[in-house]
Amino acid sequence: MINKKIITTLAILLFNLSAINVAYAEIGELNFGKTKYFGEVREGKAHGIGALKATDGTNYIGWFKQNIANGEGILIRLNAD
């Protein structure tokens, strides 16, 4: 439960810090196999600030450029057990 609160807090913080850049992008959700992305989407690709959530408990919150994690971000690995 605490891990979800930490992830949510970090996501809100990073989204608020990037508020200046939101003007050019839409907020959307993309699926990459078993991994889901939620964040800024530009021309149908993850571009800007966003969050990835994988089924194995891996989470990434940070910057993306054309569907690739790029720049600063936070990688969180949660034990699925």
C-alpha positions in Angstrom: 0.0 0.0 0.0 2.8 2.4 0.8 4.5 1.6 -2.5 1.4 2.7 -4.4 1.3 5.9 -2.4 5.0 6.6 -3.2 4.5 6.0 -6.9 1.3 8.1 -7.0 3.1 11.0 -5.2 6.1 10.8 -7.5 3.9 10.8 -10.6 1.9 13.8 -9.4 5.1 15.6 -8.6 6.7 15.0 -12.0 3.5 15.8 -13.8 3.2 19.1 -12.0 6.9 20.0 -12.7 6.2 19.5 -16.4 3.1 21.6 -16.5 4.8 24.2 -18.7 5.4 21.6 -21.4 1.9 20.2 -21.5 0.6 22.8 -24.0 2.0 20.9 -27.0 1.0 17.4 -26.0 -2.2 15.4 -25.3 -2.5 13.2 -22.3 -3.3 9.6 -23.2 -2.8 5.9 -22.6 -0.8 3.5 -24.8 -0.3 -0.3 -24.6 3.1 -1.9 -25.3 2.3 -5.6 -24.9 2.0 -6.3 -21.2 3.2 -2.7 -20.3 0.9 0.3 -20.1 1.9 3.9 -20.5 0.0 6.9 -19.3 1.2 10.4 -19.9 1.9 12.9 -22.7 1.4 11.6 -26.2 2.5 13.3 -29.4 1.7 12.0 -32.8 0.6 8.7 -31.3 3.8 8.1 -29.4 4.9 8.5 -25.7 6.6 11.9 -25.8 7.1 14.1 -22.7 6.4 13.1 -19.1 4.7 9.8 -18.4 4.6 6.6 -16.4 5.1 3.0 -17.5 3.6 0.1 -15.5 4.6 -3.5 -16.3 2.9 -6.6 -15.0 6.1 -7.8 -13.3 5.9 -4.9 -10.8 8.3 -2.6 -12.7 7.3 1.1 -12.8 9.0 4.0 -14.5 8.0 7.6 -14.1 9.9 10.2 -16.2 10.6 11.6 -19.6 10.0 9.9 -22.9 10.9 10.7 -26.5 9.2 8.9 -29.3 8.3 5.8 -27.2 11.7 5.5 -25.5 12.5 6.5 -21.9 14.8 9.5 -22.3 16.2 11.9 -19.7 15.5 11.9 -16.0 13.2 9.4 -14.4 12.6 7.1 -11.6 12.6 3.3 -12.0 10.8 1.3 -9.3 10.9 -2.5 -9.0 8.3 -4.0 -6.8 8.5 -7.6 -5.7 5.4 -9.4 -7.0 5.4 -11.9 -4.1 
